[in-house]
């Protein structure tokens, strides 16, 4: 929710398929960016994820479908 812009953003996703939510931002002057990314692995190096056995794999021909719902609402306060 951003009271200055009077906006609220809701994100819904299947935590069984995408169990992590990564947040990153770039806070340069006049160039502010914020991202919220549902994902299948934490935001760490591949070496670290491999060591922890947390790299998600797809077999040849396998596919996964994930649904994501994003709602932007104008709010008065």
ZISULKA-V583560 format. One record per run of one state. SS is the DSSP state (H for helix, E for strand, - for the rest). FROM is the first residue (numbers start at 1). LEN is the number of residues. If there is no record, write none. Layout:
ss=SS from=FROM len=LEN
ss=SS from=FROM len=LEN
//
This chain:
ss=- from=1 len=1
ss=E from=2 len=1
ss=- from=3 len=4
ss=E from=7 len=7
ss=- from=14 len=6
ss=E from=20 len=9
ss=- from=29 len=2
ss=E from=31 len=9
ss=- from=40 len=6
ss=H from=46 len=6
ss=- from=52 len=16
ss=E from=68 len=7
ss=- from=75 len=3
//
